[in-house]
Amino acid sequence: MWLTRLPEHGRPFAVLASRPHRLLQSAPVALPDTAWVRRAFAALVGQIGPETDQMILRARASGERWVAGVRLFLVVGLSALVLALAPPPGWPQLSLLLAGGVVYAVLLAWLAFQVVEGWVPWLSCAADVTLTTAAMLFVLLRGGPEAVTHTRIFYELYFLVIMSAGLRYDWRLCLWTAGLSILEYAVLIGLASGPLDLEDAAHDGFAWASQTVHFLLLGLGGVIMAAVAQRAKRLRLMVGVDHLTGLSQRAPFVERVDEELARSRRRSAPLSVAILDIDGFKAFNDAFGHLAGDRALQLVATRLRAAVRKSDLVARFGGEEFVVAFPETEVRQAGLRVEHIRTELARVTVQVARGEYRQVTVSAGVGSWPADGATFDAVLARADSRLFEAKRRGKNQVVAPETSFVDPPPSRDPPPENSPEPVS
């Protein structure tokens, strides 16, 4: 009997065997959650990939120029000092070597100041590491085993090169410099203990076994500077971002617009600017408090960021005022796009209390280069005057040079049931 029935259920075994799929469905296998793995992988790819933030790219270029200036100053100064202290018989060869160092520093300075390409920092760091290794090799060849002490002094220059890599705000560059330093230093050790046959140097601590600590220190220095560079990058981004809305602040925005304006001059392309202001924001703050006002600013900033292109520039200029720059965009097209943005923002409702909402609207003025002025300040002033005109006409509208949107259509999405009339 026990062969035909299950004791715990009392059902015929044949019946259960005829429906195996139900048994499988009754005990599903719980798969592990791998969402965090995908998120971590996406974050890693984002960190390894090329940098696209213009603020960080400008900071890296500035760091490269600073390092190039310091490098040139040190090479020229040290060359003059060495020539002043060196005995006259060794001047010819030494002068040739120092002249090569000066040419190298001048060339890297020219690249830093004239060539804005992503490969320049990688090349300059590799050149600095190679120059340090070449100096150590020169001392070994000229001084023999007794020059080991001097090579240990030159070894510390590797750390200066690794630290200078951190000034480019790129953790990858720090690891690249540290890895190259370890590789070239290993080659130097191999030459010292092999082809150069510096046996006394090996007994004096220049052997492979005694250099393990040096390799570890170079690797640790690269990891530490990579962490410092990544932290400095995040702090740099935080400096130029409005903490409430996540938009750019005024100073970095103006810097970016000046770059776009220079590009527009070179290409003879237009550049349009719009100023948007939340209607009745002071009264809204007074009536519902600053927390509700902050929520309104955050919602408007989120919708505004989602409504523009990646190539457009958006910033919070202060208070309830936002500015958008449209590179290579005619003023009429910019006016139509701002009207679309105004319509989208008119659908924003802000919760001011439990179950109570208020609608916010914006007015906007549009200006363009070069029609409204030769500088960004001139264009901004014209856009601001049109914003004032939009307020005078009744708010919740856009005023542009060629198109005035007066009587905008109502929102197709009605506010919640408890939402009263828009705040004006």
C-alpha positions in Angstrom: 0.0 0.0 0.0 2.8 2.4 0.7 3.9 2.2 -2.9 0.6 3.5 -4.2 -0.2 6.2 -1.6 1.7 9.0 0.0 1.4 8.8 3.7 1.3 12.5 4.4 -1.4 13.4 1.8 -3.2 10.1 1.2 -3.3 10.7 -2.6 -2.6 8.0 -5.1 1.0 8.2 -6.4 -0.2 7.7 -10.0 -2.4 10.8 -9.8 0.5 12.9 -8.5 2.9 11.4 -11.1 0.4 12.4 -13.8 0.7 16.1 -12.8 4.4 16.8 -12.2 4.1 20.4 -13.4 1.9 21.3 -10.4 4.5 19.9 -8.0 7.1 22.1 -9.6 4.9 25.2 -9.5 4.2 24.7 -5.8 7.9 25.0 -4.9 9.4 27.9 -6.9 13.1 28.5 -6.6 14.0 32.0 -5.3 16.7 33.5 -7.5 19.1 35.9 -5.8 18.7 39.6 -6.4 21.3 40.7 -8.9 20.1 44.3 -9.3 23.0 45.6 -7.2 25.5 43.8 -9.4 24.1 45.4 -12.5 24.1 48.8 -10.8 27.7 48.4 -9.6 28.8 47.3 -13.0 27.1 50.3 -14.6 28.7 52.6 -12.1 32.1 51.0 -12.8 31.7 51.4 -16.6 30.7 55.0 -16.0 33.8 55.7 -14.0 36.1 54.0 -16.5 34.6 55.6 -19.5 35.7 59.0 -20.9 34.7 62.1 -18.9 31.9 64.2 -20.3 31.3 66.8 -17.6 32.7 70.1 -19.0 33.5 71.4 -15.6 35.8 68.5 -14.8 37.4 68.7 -18.3 38.2 72.3 -17.7 39.6 71.5 -14.2 41.8 68.8 -15.7 43.1 71.2 -18.4 43.8 73.7 -15.7 45.7 71.2 -13.6 47.7 70.1 -16.7 48.7 73.7 -17.3 49.7 74.2 -13.7 51.9 71.1 -13.7 53.5 72.1 -17.0 54.4 75.5 -15.5 55.9 74.0 -12.4 57.7 71.4 -14.4 59.3 74.0 -16.7 60.3 76.2 -13.7 61.9 73.2 -11.9 63.8 71.9 -14.9 65.2 75.3 -15.9 66.1 76.1 -12.3 67.7 72.8 -11.5 69.6 72.8 -14.8 71.1 76.2 -14.0 72.0 75.0 -10.5 73.7 71.8 -11.7 75.8 73.7 -14.3 76.8 76.2 -11.6 78.0 73.4 -9.2 79.4 70.9 -11.7 83.2 70.9 -12.5 84.1 72.3 -15.9 85.4 69.0 -17.4 81.9 67.5 -17.3 80.1 70.4 -18.8 79.8 69.3 -22.4 77.9 66.0 -21.8 76.0 67.5 -18.9 75.0 70.5 -20.9 73.6 68.3 -23.7 71.6 66.3 -21.2 70.2 69.4 -19.4 69.4 71.0 -22.7 67.3 67.9 -23.6 65.5 68.2 -20.3 64.6 71.9 -21.0 63.4 71.0 -24.5 61.2 68.2 -23.0 59.7 70.6 -20.4 59.0 73.3 -23.1 57.4 70.8 -25.4 55.1 69.5 -22.7 54.2 73.1 -21.7 53.3 73.9 -25.3 51.1 70.8 -25.4 49.4 71.8 -22.1 48.6 75.3 -23.2 47.9 74.8 -26.9 46.4 71.3 -27.3 43.2 70.5 -25.6 43.0 66.8 -26.0 42.4 63.9 -23.6 45.7 62.1 -24.4 47.9 65.0 -23.3 47.8 64.2 -19.5 48.5 60.5 -20.2 51.5 61.5 -22.4 52.9 64.0 -19.9 52.7 61.6 -16.9 54.4 58.9 -18.9 57.1 61.3 -20.0 57.7 62.4 -16.4 58.0 58.8 -15.2 60.4 58.0 -18.1 62.5 61.1 -17.4 62.9 60.1 -13.8 63.9 56.6 -14.8 66.4 58.0 -17.4 67.9 60.2 -14.7 68.4 57.2 -12.4 70.0 55.2 -15.2 72.3 58.1 -16.1 73.5 58.3 -12.5 74.1 54.6 -12.4 76.1 54.6 -15.6 78.2 57.6 -14.7 78.7 56.9 -11.0 78.9 53.1 -10.8 78.0 51.2 -7.6 78.7 54.2 -5.4 75.8 56.0 -7.1 73.2 53.7 -5.5 72.6 56.3 -2.8 71.8 58.9 -5.4 69.4 56.6 -7.2 67.5 56.2 -4.0 67.0 60.0 -4.0 65.8 59.9 -7.5 63.4 57.1 -6.6 61.4 59.5 -4.5 60.7 61.6 -7.6 58.3 58.8 -8.7 56.0 59.9 -5.8 56.1 63.5 -6.9 55.0 62.4 -10.4 52.2 60.2 -8.9 51.0 63.1 -6.8 51.1 65.5 -9.7 48.8 63.1 -11.6 46.2 63.6 -8.9 45.9 67.3 -9.9 44.2 66.2 -13.1 41.1 64.9 -11.2 41.4 61.5 -12.8 41.9 58.4 -10.7 42.8 56.3 -13.8 45.7 58.6 -14.4 47.1 58.1 -10.9 47.0 54.3 -11.3 48.5 54.6 -14.8 51.4 56.6 -13.4 52.0 54.3 -10.5 51.9 51.2 -12.7 54.3 52.8 -15.2 56.6 53.8 -12.3 56.7 50.2 -11.0 57.3 48.8 -14.5 60.2 51.2 -15.3 61.7 50.8 -11.8 61.6 47.0 -12.2 63.4 47.4 -15.6 66.0 49.6 -13.9 66.6 47.0 -11.1 67.0 44.3 -13.8 69.6 46.4 -15.6 71.4 47.1 -12.3 71.6 43.5 -11.3 72.1 42.1 -14.8 73.7 43.9 -17.8 75.2 46.7 -15.6 76.7 44.0 -13.3 76.6 46.3 -10.2 77.3 43.6 -7.7 78.3 46.0 -5.0 75.1 47.8 -5.5 73.2 44.5 -5.1 75.0 43.9 -1.8 74.2 47.4 -0.7 70.4 46.8 -1.0 69.7 47.3 -4.7 68.8 43.6 -5.2 65.3 42.4 -6.1 64.5 41.1 -2.7 65.3 44.4 -1.0 63.2 46.4 -3.5 59.9 44.7 -2.7 59.0 47.4 -0.2 59.7 50.0 -2.9 57.3 48.4 -5.3 54.6 48.1 -2.7 55.0 51.7 -1.7 54.7 52.9 -5.3 51.5 50.8 -5.7 50.1 52.1 -2.4 50.9 55.7 -3.5 49.0 55.2 -6.7 46.0 53.8 -4.9 45.9 56.6 -2.3 46.3 59.3 -5.0 43.5 57.7 -7.1 41.2 58.0 -4.0 42.3 61.6 -3.5 41.7 62.5 -7.1 38.2 60.9 -7.1 37.3 62.7 -3.9 38.6 66.0 -5.3 36.5 65.4 -8.4 33.3 65.0 -6.4 34.1 68.1 -4.3 34.7 70.1 -7.5 31.3 69.0 -8.8 29.7 70.0 -5.6 31.1 73.4 -5.7 29.4 74.3 -9.0 26.0 72.7 -8.2 23.1 74.2 -6.4 22.4 71.9 -3.5 18.7 72.4 -3.5 17.9 71.9 -7.1 20.9 70.0 -8.5 21.3 72.6 -11.3 24.4 74.5 -12.1 25.2 77.6 -10.1 25.7 81.0 -11.7 29.5 81.2 -11.9 30.1 77.9 -13.7 27.1 78.5 -15.9 28.4 81.9 -17.0 31.8 80.3 -17.7 30.2 77.6 -19.9 28.1 80.2 -21.7 31.2 82.2 -22.5 32.7 79.1 -24.0 29.6 78.5 -26.1 29.6 82.2 -27.1 33.2 81.9 -28.3 32.3 78.8 -30.3 29.3 80.6 -31.8 31.5 83.4 -33.0 33.9 81.0 -34.7 31.0 79.1 -36.4 28.8 82.1 -37.0 26.0 80.2 -35.2 23.3 81.8 -33.0 22.9 81.4 -29.3 19.7 82.0 -27.5 19.1 82.6 -23.8 15.9 82.4 -21.7 15.1 83.6 -18.2 12.3 81.8 -16.4 10.8 83.1 -13.1 8.2 81.4 -10.9 5.1 83.6 -10.7 4.1 84.9 -7.2 6.9 82.9 -5.5 7.3 85.3 -2.6 3.6 85.2 -1.8 3.7 81.4 -2.1 6.5 81.2 0.4 4.8 83.6 2.8 1.5 81.6 2.6 2.8 78.0 2.8 6.3 78.3 4.3 9.8 77.8 3.0 9.6 74.0 2.9 6.8 74.1 0.4 8.8 76.8 -1.5 11.8 74.4 -1.6 9.6 71.6 -3.0 8.3 73.9 -5.7 11.9 74.9 -6.7 12.9 71.2 -6.8 9.9 70.2 -8.9 10.4 73.0 -11.4 14.1 72.3 -11.6 13.4 68.6 -12.3 10.9 69.3 -15.0 13.2 72.0 -16.5 16.1 69.6 -16.7 14.0 66.9 -18.3 12.6 69.3 -20.9 15.9 70.5 -22.4 18.5 68.8 -24.6 21.8 67.5 -23.3 23.6 70.3 -25.2 21.5 73.0 -23.5 22.8 74.7 -20.3 20.5 75.2 -17.3 21.2 77.0 -14.1 19.5 78.5 -11.1 20.5 82.1 -11.0 19.1 82.8 -7.6 15.9 82.7 -5.7 13.1 81.6 -8.0 14.9 82.5 -11.3 16.3 80.0 -13.8 18.3 80.6 -16.9 18.6 78.3 -20.0 21.1 78.7 -22.8 20.4 77.1 -26.2 23.6 76.8 -28.3 23.2 77.0 -32.1 19.5 77.7 -31.8 17.6 80.5 -33.6 15.6 82.8 -31.3 12.2 81.8 -32.9 12.9 78.2 -32.3 14.2 78.9 -28.8 10.9 80.8 -28.1 8.9 77.8 -29.2 10.9 75.5 -27.0 10.5 77.8 -24.0 6.8 77.9 -24.6 6.8 74.1 -24.5 8.7 74.3 -21.2 6.3 76.8 -19.8 3.4 74.5 -20.7 5.1 71.5 -19.0 5.9 73.5 -15.9 2.2 74.7 -15.7 1.3 71.1 -14.9 3.5 71.0 -11.8 1.5 70.8 -8.6 3.1 71.2 -5.2 1.9 69.6 -2.0 1.6 72.3 0.6 -0.3 70.3 3.2 -1.8 66.8 3.6 -4.2 66.4 0.7 -3.7 70.0 -0.4 -1.9 71.1 -3.6 -1.1 74.3 -5.3 -0.1 74.9 -8.9 2.9 76.9 -10.0 3.4 78.8 -13.2 6.4 80.6 -14.8 6.9 83.6 -17.0 9.9 83.8 -19.4 11.8 86.2 -21.6 14.0 85.2 -24.5 17.0 86.9 -26.0 19.6 85.9 -28.6 23.2 86.6 -29.8 24.1 88.5 -31.8 20.8 90.3 -32.3 20.4 91.4 -28.7 24.0 92.3 -28.0 27.6 91.3 -28.4 28.1 89.8 -24.9 26.2 87.4 -22.7 25.4 90.2 -20.2 23.8 92.3 -23.0 21.7 89.3 -24.2 20.8 88.5 -20.6 19.7 92.1 -20.0 17.4 92.0 -23.1 15.9 88.6 -22.0 15.3 90.1 -18.5 13.4 93.1 -19.9 11.2 90.7 -21.9 10.6 88.7 -18.7 9.4 91.9 -17.1 7.1 92.5 -20.0 5.7 88.9 -19.6 5.0 89.7 -15.9 3.3 93.0 -16.9 1.0 91.2 -19.4 -0.4 88.9 -16.8 2.3 86.3 -16.0 2.3 82.6 -17.1 3.5 83.4 -20.6 6.7 83.8 -22.8 7.9 87.0 -24.5 10.4 86.5 -27.3 11.7 89.0 -29.9 9.5 87.6 -32.7 6.8 85.6 -30.9 4.8 86.7 -27.9 2.7 83.9 -26.3 -0.1 85.9 -24.6 -3.2 83.8 -23.5 -1.6 80.3 -23.2 -4.0 77.3 -23.4 -5.0 75.7 -20.2 -3.3 72.5 -18.9 -4.8 69.3 -20.3 -4.0 67.5 -17.0 -6.3 68.9 -14.3 -4.8 69.3 -10.8 -6.0 67.0 -8.0 -9.5 67.4 -6.6 -8.3 69.4 -3.6 -6.1 71.7 -5.7 -7.4 75.3 -5.8 -6.6 77.9 -8.4 -3.0 78.5 -9.6 -0.9 80.8 -7.5 -0.3 84.1 -9.3 
